[in-house]
Amino acid sequence: MTEFNASADPNTASLPLNSSTTSQIPTGQNLPTRTETDSIGSLEIPDTAYWGVHTARANENFPIARRPISVYPDFVRAFACVKQAAARANAEIGALDDQRANLIDAACEEIKSGKLHDQFAVGVVQGGAGTSTNMNANEVITNRALEIAGRSKGDYAFIHPNDHTNHSQSTNDTYPTAIKIALAFSLQNLLGELTLLADAFAAKGREFAHIVKVGRTQLQDAVPMTLGQEFNAFATTLREDVERLEEAVALLGEVNMGATAIGTSINAPVGYKEAVIKHLRQITGLDLKTAGDLVESTSDTGVFITFSGALKRSALKMSKIANDLRLLSSGPQAGIGEINLPARQAGSSIMPGKVNPVIPEAVSQVAYSVAGADVTVSMAVEGGQLQLNAFEPIIAHSLFQSITWLERAAQTFRINCVNGITANEAHIEDTVDRSVTVITALAPVIGYVAAAKLAKEALAKNEPIADLVVEHGLLERDELGEILRPERLTGMSADDSVNNTATSAEAVPRDEVTTELPIIPDPEG
């Protein structure tokens, strides 16, 4: 089977911008073509292409992002799941004959497995509330089904993209349903990476549990803590966000399949709504349910604000951790310098030997992008009018990009940064010895006023607090040692740490940075 690839980026294909009733699509290779017709007119489509006239029109109209929807493979798989469920439901209620339904089903199964994704060529940014994406899916599925049947692509008299593959459906129920399913698929990979990142911080927490250091508030010395406590806190905050994201994904389970155009279920036969949700649950393995009010569900996109907000929260908290690591590793001579980040690349074209915290910097930039995408989602949700939101394509693009970038950021953060962090124990010990922060632990014993005077004297003389306390006869050395025990100063025993809670079910371990996201196994398989 030959798959057509018009160019490295399908959105850059050379297409006429002002088509008349018939237009020739330049192929650059004089490939055979077939003629396809829509309500606008006719176009010549490369014979090797599985997409058709509606996809070609979209590529004429929306050469904007220069990124096809295939960059989000979970979205393509989700659309195949939706179309497969529709075909099975239509066959079950007698709205579509078994032969056509089975052929459509088989084509969808192939797409779910990763085939023909390059044929999903329409741009991620498009007008029409997702109609171009829906028709792209209809055309690819139809032409592959025709091929399986031993017929030619474009033989729409036998299987038609609208009449058969899109039977009982509308863009307005298939598109938002596919978005929700794809988000649920994609989120599992992100949750796995966040869990693995939390485990990496927890491992460092155990490794650094014995190292007492100076805690800081408002960038000023505060009270003692352990470096292990600091890293355990990073692990805990990431695990909290896993829980928040799991709560957000539960909201994605309500879909509007069977609503068709505006929620009135026009052209959806009796029994279809019940049948399609049953098959969709079986195909995806997700806990999906039909919305109680299909008119409301078709017009309301509020769930995407909630989901986007959860992504933003996770991204910004990860960025805060990245910022902390940059501060703790600053220097190495003229900064805090308590930890060392792995040296990943030369840091300067002019300063020999300089190494920058490039991984945390990249993580923060991803977080800024996710925060910006959240604003886009919010504006797009607000912009919906009456019975439909026309701006779901930019909502989908924003959310899918955020999930993709967050997963990859978490992965490189763990592999290329956190796993290789080491502690500058001698420097930390020297800092603690000369720090006046331990005076807080002495205040209940020697009094606040006396403690304050000692703190000022220690800073002025640059001498350890402990030596001054003994020198002034306020405490004996043994008594002082008991008060200043690390366990008492930090409120944590040396072996306390956050447990590693990753399991094979919740984590997606990968030992090296990848450019492709993992494929969720087919639940039916």
C-alpha positions in Angstrom: 0.0 0.0 0.0 1.5 3.3 -1.0 1.0 6.3 1.3 1.0 9.8 -0.1 3.1 12.5 1.4 2.7 15.7 -0.5 5.5 17.5 1.4 7.3 17.5 4.6 4.5 19.6 6.0 1.1 19.0 4.4 0.1 22.5 5.2 2.7 23.9 2.9 1.4 22.0 -0.1 1.1 24.3 -3.1 -2.7 24.7 -3.5 -4.6 27.4 -5.4 -6.0 30.2 -3.3 -8.8 31.1 -5.6 -10.2 27.9 -7.0 -12.8 28.0 -9.8 -15.1 25.1 -10.4 -12.2 22.9 -11.4 -8.6 23.3 -10.1 -5.5 21.2 -10.7 -3.4 20.5 -7.5 0.3 20.7 -8.5 2.0 17.5 -7.4 5.5 18.2 -8.7 5.7 14.6 -9.9 2.9 14.5 -12.5 1.2 11.8 -10.4 -2.1 10.4 -11.6 -5.1 12.2 -10.2 -8.8 11.7 -9.6 -11.5 14.3 -9.7 -13.5 15.0 -6.6 -16.4 17.4 -6.3 -18.0 19.3 -3.5 -20.6 22.1 -3.3 -17.9 24.6 -4.3 -16.7 22.8 -7.4 -14.2 20.1 -8.5 -10.6 19.5 -7.7 -8.0 17.1 -9.0 -6.7 15.0 -6.1 -3.5 12.9 -6.3 -4.6 9.3 -6.7 -2.2 8.2 -4.0 -3.9 10.5 -1.4 -6.4 9.1 1.0 -7.7 12.6 1.8 -10.1 14.2 -0.7 -11.6 17.5 -1.8 -12.6 18.8 1.6 -9.1 18.3 3.0 -7.7 20.0 -0.1 -10.0 23.0 0.4 -8.9 23.3 4.0 -5.2 23.3 3.0 -6.0 26.1 0.6 -7.8 28.1 3.2 -5.7 27.5 6.4 -2.0 27.7 5.6 -1.6 29.2 9.0 0.1 27.1 11.6 2.0 25.0 9.0 1.3 22.0 11.4 -1.1 19.2 10.4 -3.4 17.6 13.0 -1.2 14.5 12.6 1.3 16.1 15.0 -1.1 15.0 17.7 -1.4 11.2 17.1 -3.7 10.7 20.1 -6.2 13.1 18.4 -6.1 11.0 15.2 -6.5 7.8 17.1 -9.4 9.3 19.1 -11.2 10.3 15.8 -10.7 6.7 14.6 -12.3 5.5 17.8 -15.3 7.8 17.3 -15.8 6.8 13.7 -15.5 3.1 14.6 -18.0 3.4 17.4 -20.4 5.2 15.0 -20.1 2.5 12.4 -20.8 -0.2 14.9 -23.7 1.6 16.4 -25.2 2.3 12.9 -24.9 -1.4 12.0 -26.4 -2.5 15.3 -29.6 -0.4 14.8 -29.8 -1.2 11.1 -28.9 2.3 9.9 -25.9 1.0 7.9 -25.5 -2.3 6.2 -23.0 -4.7 7.7 -20.7 -4.7 4.6 -20.0 -1.0 4.7 -19.9 -0.8 8.5 -17.3 -3.6 8.6 -15.1 -1.9 6.0 -15.3 1.4 7.8 -14.5 -0.5 11.1 -11.5 -2.1 9.5 -10.1 1.1 8.2 -10.6 2.7 11.7 -8.8 -0.2 13.3 -5.7 0.4 11.1 -5.7 4.1 11.9 -5.9 3.4 15.6 -2.8 1.2 15.2 -0.9 4.1 13.7 -1.3 3.7 10.0 -2.1 6.5 7.6 -1.6 9.3 10.1 0.3 11.3 7.5 -2.9 11.6 5.6 -4.5 13.7 8.4 -3.2 16.8 6.7 -5.4 19.7 7.6 -3.9 22.4 9.7 -4.4 22.5 13.5 -5.7 26.1 13.2 -8.8 26.2 11.1 -12.2 27.9 10.8 -15.4 25.9 10.7 -15.5 24.5 14.2 -13.5 21.5 13.2 -15.5 20.5 10.1 -12.2 20.3 8.1 -10.8 17.8 10.6 -14.0 15.7 10.6 -14.1 15.6 6.8 -10.4 14.8 6.7 -11.1 11.8 8.9 -14.2 10.8 6.9 -12.2 10.9 3.6 -9.2 9.0 4.8 -11.4 6.3 6.5 -13.6 6.1 3.4 -10.8 5.7 0.9 -9.0 3.1 3.0 -12.3 1.2 3.4 -12.7 1.4 -0.4 -9.2 0.1 -0.9 -9.8 -2.8 1.5 -13.0 -3.7 -0.5 -10.8 -3.8 -3.6 -12.2 -0.6 -5.1 -10.6 2.6 -6.2 -10.2 5.6 -4.0 -12.9 8.1 -4.7 -15.5 5.4 -5.5 -18.0 7.3 -3.3 -21.0 5.7 -4.9 -20.1 2.6 -2.9 -18.9 4.2 0.4 -19.4 7.9 0.8 -17.6 10.1 3.3 -20.8 11.9 4.3 -23.5 9.4 3.7 -21.8 6.4 5.3 -18.7 7.2 7.3 -20.4 10.3 8.8 -23.8 8.6 9.1 -25.8 9.7 12.2 -23.0 12.2 13.0 -22.1 15.9 12.8 -18.8 17.6 13.3 -20.4 19.2 16.3 -20.6 15.9 18.2 -17.7 13.9 16.8 -15.1 16.7 17.1 -15.5 17.6 20.8 -15.9 14.0 21.7 -12.6 13.2 19.9 -10.9 16.0 21.7 -12.0 14.7 25.1 -10.9 11.2 24.3 -7.6 12.3 23.0 -6.9 14.4 26.0 -7.7 11.4 28.2 -5.2 9.3 26.2 -2.5 11.9 26.2 -2.9 12.7 29.9 -1.9 9.1 30.9 1.6 9.7 29.4 1.9 13.0 31.2 0.8 11.5 34.5 3.4 8.8 34.1 6.2 11.3 33.5 5.1 13.5 36.4 5.1 10.4 38.7 8.6 9.4 37.5 9.8 12.9 38.0 8.4 12.9 41.6 10.1 9.6 42.2 13.4 11.1 41.0 13.1 14.0 43.5 12.1 11.5 46.3 15.2 9.5 45.6 17.3 12.6 46.0 15.4 13.3 49.1 16.5 10.0 50.6 20.1 10.6 49.3 20.3 14.1 50.9 18.3 13.3 54.1 21.4 13.7 56.3 22.6 17.0 55.0 21.5 19.9 57.2 21.4 23.3 55.4 20.0 26.8 55.8 16.4 27.2 54.8 15.4 30.5 53.2 12.4 32.7 53.0 12.2 35.8 50.8 15.8 34.9 49.7 17.0 35.6 53.3 18.3 33.0 55.8 15.5 31.5 57.8 15.9 28.3 59.9 17.7 25.0 59.4 16.3 22.2 57.4 17.7 19.2 55.5 18.5 19.2 51.8 16.4 16.0 51.8 13.4 17.8 53.1 13.7 20.3 50.3 13.8 17.7 47.6 11.0 15.7 49.3 8.8 18.8 49.1 9.4 18.9 45.3 8.3 15.3 45.1 5.2 15.9 47.2 4.1 19.0 45.2 4.4 17.0 41.9 2.3 14.1 43.3 -0.4 16.6 44.4 -0.6 17.8 40.8 -1.0 14.2 39.5 -4.0 14.0 41.8 -5.4 17.3 40.5 -5.0 16.3 36.9 -6.7 12.9 37.6 -9.7 14.9 38.9 -9.7 17.1 35.9 -9.7 14.2 33.4 -12.7 12.7 35.1 -14.7 15.7 33.8 -13.8 14.7 30.2 -16.0 11.6 30.4 -19.2 13.4 29.5 -19.6 13.5 25.7 -22.3 14.6 23.3 -22.3 11.8 20.8 -25.8 11.6 19.2 -26.3 15.3 19.6 -25.5 15.9 15.9 -25.7 19.6 14.8 -26.9 21.5 17.9 -28.0 18.9 20.4 -31.5 18.1 19.0 -30.2 14.7 17.5 -31.6 15.5 14.0 -30.7 12.7 11.6 -29.6 10.4 14.4 -31.9 7.3 14.3 -33.7 6.0 17.4 -31.3 3.9 19.4 -28.2 5.4 18.0 -27.3 7.6 21.0 -27.4 4.6 23.3 -25.6 2.3 21.0 -22.7 4.7 20.1 -21.8 5.4 23.7 -21.8 1.7 24.5 -19.4 1.0 21.6 -17.2 4.0 22.4 -16.7 2.9 25.9 -15.7 -0.6 24.7 -13.3 0.7 22.1 -11.6 3.4 24.2 -11.7 1.7 27.6 -12.7 5.0 29.1 -15.6 5.7 31.5 -17.7 7.7 29.1 -21.3 8.8 29.4 -23.8 10.7 27.3 -24.5 14.2 28.5 -27.9 14.7 30.1 -28.6 17.9 28.1 -27.2 17.6 24.6 -28.0 21.1 23.6 -26.1 22.5 26.6 -23.2 20.0 26.1 -22.9 20.9 22.4 -22.6 24.6 23.1 -20.6 24.5 26.4 -16.9 24.1 26.4 -16.3 25.0 30.0 -14.7 21.6 30.8 -11.7 22.7 28.7 -11.1 25.7 31.0 -11.0 23.5 34.0 -8.6 21.1 32.2 -6.4 23.8 30.9 -6.2 25.4 34.4 -5.0 22.1 35.9 -2.3 21.9 33.2 -1.3 25.5 34.0 -1.1 24.7 37.7 1.2 21.7 37.1 3.4 23.6 34.6 3.9 26.6 36.9 4.7 24.5 39.9 7.2 22.5 37.9 8.7 25.9 36.8 8.9 27.0 40.4 10.9 23.8 41.2 13.2 24.6 38.2 13.7 28.1 39.5 14.7 26.8 42.9 17.2 24.4 41.4 18.7 27.3 39.4 19.1 29.3 42.6 20.5 26.4 44.7 23.1 25.7 42.0 23.9 29.3 41.3 27.6 30.2 41.2 29.3 27.9 41.4 31.7 30.2 43.3 29.7 33.5 43.7 26.2 32.1 44.2 24.5 29.8 46.7 26.2 26.7 45.2 24.6 24.1 47.5 24.0 21.6 44.7 25.5 20.8 41.3 23.3 20.3 38.2 24.7 18.0 35.5 26.7 19.8 32.9 24.7 19.3 29.7 26.5 21.7 27.3 28.9 24.6 27.0 27.2 27.7 28.4 28.9 30.5 26.5 30.5 31.3 23.2 32.9 33.8 24.9 33.3 32.7 28.6 35.4 29.4 28.7 34.2 26.8 31.1 30.8 28.4 31.8 28.0 26.0 32.2 24.3 27.1 32.4 21.3 25.4 33.9 19.8 24.8 30.5 17.3 22.1 31.5 15.5 24.1 34.2 15.5 27.1 31.8 13.7 25.0 29.2 11.2 23.7 31.7 10.3 27.2 32.7 9.8 28.2 29.1 7.4 25.4 28.6 5.5 26.5 31.7 5.2 30.0 30.2 3.9 28.6 27.0 1.3 26.5 28.9 0.2 29.6 30.8 -0.2 31.5 27.5 -2.2 28.6 26.1 -4.5 28.7 29.1 -5.3 32.3 28.2 -6.0 31.2 24.6 -8.3 28.5 25.8 -10.1 30.9 28.1 -10.7 33.4 25.4 -11.9 30.7 22.9 -14.3 29.3 25.4 -15.8 32.7 26.1 -16.0 33.4 22.4 -18.6 30.7 21.7 -22.0 31.9 20.5 -25.5 30.5 20.8 -25.6 26.7 20.1 -21.9 26.1 19.1 -18.4 27.2 19.9 -16.6 27.7 16.6 -13.2 28.0 18.2 -12.7 24.4 19.4 -9.8 23.9 16.9 -7.6 26.4 18.8 -8.7 25.0 22.1 -7.7 21.5 21.0 -4.3 22.7 19.6 -3.6 24.7 22.7 -4.4 21.7 25.1 -2.6 19.1 23.0 0.5 21.2 22.6 0.6 21.9 26.4 0.3 18.2 27.3 2.9 17.2 24.7 5.4 19.8 25.8 4.8 19.2 29.5 5.4 15.5 29.2 8.6 16.0 27.3 9.7 18.7 29.7 9.1 16.5 32.7 11.0 13.7 30.9 14.2 15.7 30.1 14.0 17.4 33.6 14.2 13.9 35.2 16.7 12.3 32.8 19.0 15.2 32.0 18.9 17.1 35.3 17.4 15.7 38.5 18.9 12.2 38.3 22.4 13.7 38.1 22.1 16.3 40.9 24.8 16.2 43.6 25.3 18.1 46.8 28.2 20.3 47.8 28.2 18.9 51.4 31.4 20.7 52.5 30.1 24.1 51.4 26.7 23.5 53.0 28.3 22.4 56.3 30.5 25.5 56.3 27.5 27.7 55.6 25.5 26.2 58.5 28.4 26.5 60.9 28.6 30.2 60.2 24.9 30.8 60.0 23.0 32.6 62.7 19.8 30.7 61.8 20.3 28.2 64.6 19.6 31.1 67.0 15.9 30.5 66.6 16.3 27.1 68.3 18.1 28.8 71.2 15.6 31.6 71.7 13.2 29.6 73.9 16.2 28.7 76.2 18.2 31.9 76.4 15.5 34.4 75.6 14.6 36.4 72.5 16.6 39.5 73.5 19.8 37.6 74.3 19.4 35.6 71.1 19.0 38.7 69.0 22.1 40.3 70.5 24.1 37.1 69.8 22.9 37.0 66.2 24.1 40.6 65.7 27.5 39.8 67.3 27.9 36.6 65.2 27.3 38.6 62.0 29.6 41.3 63.0 32.5 39.0 64.0 31.7 36.3 61.4 31.9 33.7 64.2 29.8 30.6 64.8 26.8 31.2 67.1 27.6 28.0 69.1 31.1 29.4 70.0 29.6 32.7 71.2 26.9 31.0 73.3 29.6 29.0 75.2 31.9 32.0 75.4 29.2 34.1 77.0 28.5 31.3 79.5 24.8 31.0 78.4 25.0 27.2 77.8 27.4 24.3 78.2 28.8 22.7 75.1 27.0 19.4 75.7 23.7 21.1 76.4 24.1 23.2 73.3 24.9 20.2 71.2 21.6 18.5 72.4 19.6 21.6 71.4 21.3 21.8 68.0 21.0 18.2 67.1 20.0 18.0 63.3 16.9 16.0 64.1 15.7 18.7 66.5 16.6 21.6 64.3 14.9 20.1 61.2 12.0 18.3 62.9 12.7 15.2 60.8 14.6 12.0 61.6 17.5 11.3 59.2 15.7 8.3 57.5 12.4 10.1 56.9 11.6 10.6 53.2 8.9 10.5 50.7 8.3 7.0 49.4 8.7 6.0 45.8 5.2 5.2 44.8 5.4 4.6 41.1 3.9 1.5 39.7 3.9 0.0 36.2 0.3 0.9 35.9 0.7 4.6 36.5 4.2 5.3 35.1 5.6 5.2 31.5 9.3 4.6 32.1 11.7 5.6 29.4 15.4 5.7 29.7 16.2 8.3 27.1 14.6 11.4 25.7 12.3 10.5 22.8 10.8 12.6 20.1 7.7 10.4 19.8 5.1 10.0 22.5 4.3 6.4 23.5 1.3 4.8 21.9 -1.5 3.8 24.3 -2.3 0.1 23.7 -5.7 -0.6 22.1 -8.0 -1.5 25.1 -9.8 -4.0 22.8 -6.5 -5.8 22.2 
